[in-house]
Amino acid sequence: MVESKNNLRNLSEIPINNIPLDTIVTVSHIRAGLKATQRLSGMGITPGVQIKVISQAPFRGPIQIIVRGTRLAIGAGLAMKIFVYNNFH
């Protein structure tokens, strides 16, 4: 079942750091300044894209994700700026 954008807007949003491992989520928005937003956009992380969280280092270490078929590692500070819909599947 495909959810419409209106349904997605009604879901709660949380930072990607709080997502369980092996979970696929949809980016709702980026809450960051221009440089960080541009950097994330350059990596393919934009609103509406799906991301799978594959690992997270302890003690606020980097988080590894798969986005658009590419595996990326993102620092905890930058990852906290990526908000996703709380519709785990």
C-alpha positions in Angstrom: 0.0 0.0 0.0 1.4 3.4 -1.0 0.7 6.3 1.4 -0.1 9.7 0.0 1.9 12.7 1.0 -1.0 14.1 3.0 -1.0 10.9 5.1 2.7 11.2 5.6 2.5 14.8 6.8 0.2 13.6 9.7 2.8 11.2 11.0 5.2 12.2 13.8 8.8 13.1 12.7 11.9 12.0 14.5 15.7 12.4 13.9 17.3 9.5 12.0 19.5 8.8 15.1 16.4 7.4 16.9 15.6 4.8 14.2 16.0 1.1 15.0 18.6 -0.8 12.9 17.5 -2.4 9.6 14.5 0.0 9.4 13.4 1.7 6.2 12.1 5.3 6.7 11.1 8.3 4.5 12.9 11.6 5.0 10.4 14.3 5.9 12.7 17.3 6.1 16.2 18.5 6.9 16.5 20.9 9.8 19.9 22.5 9.1 21.7 25.5 7.7 22.4 26.0 4.0 25.8 24.3 3.9 24.6 21.1 5.8 21.5 21.0 3.6 23.5 21.2 0.5 25.9 18.6 1.7 23.1 16.2 2.5 21.4 16.9 -0.9 24.7 16.2 -2.6 24.6 12.7 -1.0 21.1 12.2 -2.2 19.4 12.8 1.1 16.4 14.9 0.3 12.8 15.0 1.5 10.7 12.1 0.2 13.7 9.7 -0.2 13.8 6.4 1.6 16.7 5.5 3.9 17.6 2.2 5.5 19.6 2.5 8.8 22.2 -0.4 8.8 24.4 0.4 11.8 25.1 3.0 14.5 28.3 3.4 16.4 28.1 3.8 20.2 28.7 7.1 22.0 27.3 9.4 19.3 29.5 7.8 16.6 28.6 7.7 12.9 25.5 6.1 11.6 25.6 4.0 8.4 22.7 4.2 6.0 21.7 3.1 2.6 20.2 5.8 0.4 19.3 5.4 -3.3 21.3 2.2 -3.3 24.5 3.7 -1.9 25.9 3.0 1.5 26.9 6.1 3.4 28.4 7.0 6.9 27.2 10.2 8.4 28.4 11.8 11.7 25.9 11.9 14.6 25.7 15.7 14.5 24.7 15.7 10.8 22.4 12.8 11.2 20.5 14.6 14.0 19.4 17.2 11.4 17.7 14.5 9.2 14.1 14.1 10.3 12.1 11.1 9.1 8.4 10.0 9.3 7.8 7.7 12.2 6.3 5.0 10.0 8.7 2.1 10.5 8.4 -0.8 8.0 
